[in-house]
Structure formats: C-alpha cells, structure tokens
Amino acid sequence: MPYTVHLSKALRKAGWKVRVFDSEVGPEEPHFTILHKMVMWRVSLRTGDFLAPEGGRWKDIPNEVIDAINDETNQTQMKAYWDKGNPHNRVKSEGNEQNG
C-alpha cells in the first residue's frame, strides 16, 4: 500500500494524488509520484527535481498540491516511508548529504 499525501477533497475529486510507492525495484533515485488522471510526474526526494517526464515543471502542478508536498510533516513522512521500504537506497545515503 503506497504512502499517500493528504490532499483536499476538491483536488482528489479533480484527479490529483501524491504518492510514494512501495513496489519500486532496482537502484532508483528515491522519489515520489504526482498523479493527475492519466498524467504522472516523478520527483526526487533528495533534490526536488523532476525525474520524469523530461521537462516536467512545477508550474504545471496546482499550488495547493505543491504546498502539501512541501509541508515539513509530509516531507518527513514521505522520506521515512521510502527509507523503510528501501533500506539499501535511503533518501540520505552515504555520499549524499542533500535533503533528508
């Protein structure tokens, strides 16, 4: 079951979701996924940079979704969830002192 960031009912009804999935395989960059209907963005938990799609932009995401992502509690919980499911590839790993 993925970790889901709480969004307002209006955003959820409009098709917005933010999740950290627990079924990732391989040595992937720690990330969370923003979903809007059939569109998906993957964002690094370490840097906040878009991993996919190439050319992803924050201005395509509603401010309320960005605020929920940037909330300190949500950031902590997303990173902890990733780390728990990926102890071999933690958000703040050896040699990586960015975020986390």
PEPEFEN-V943178 format. One record per backbone hydrogen bond with DSSP energy under -1.0 kcal/mol. NH is the residue of the N-H (numbers start at 1). CO is the residue of the C=O. Records with the same first field share a line. If there is no record, write none. Layout:
NH=CO  CO
//
This chain:
3=20
5=18
12=8
13=9
14=10
15=12
16=11
17=35
19=33
20=3
28=26
32=43
33=19
34=41
35=17
36=39
37=15
39=36
41=34
42=52
43=32
44=49
45=30
48=44
51=42
52=42
56=53
60=57
61=58
66=62
67=63
68=64
69=65
70=66
75=71
76=72
77=73
78=74
79=75
80=76
81=77
82=78
83=79
84=80
85=81
86=82
89=86
96=93
//
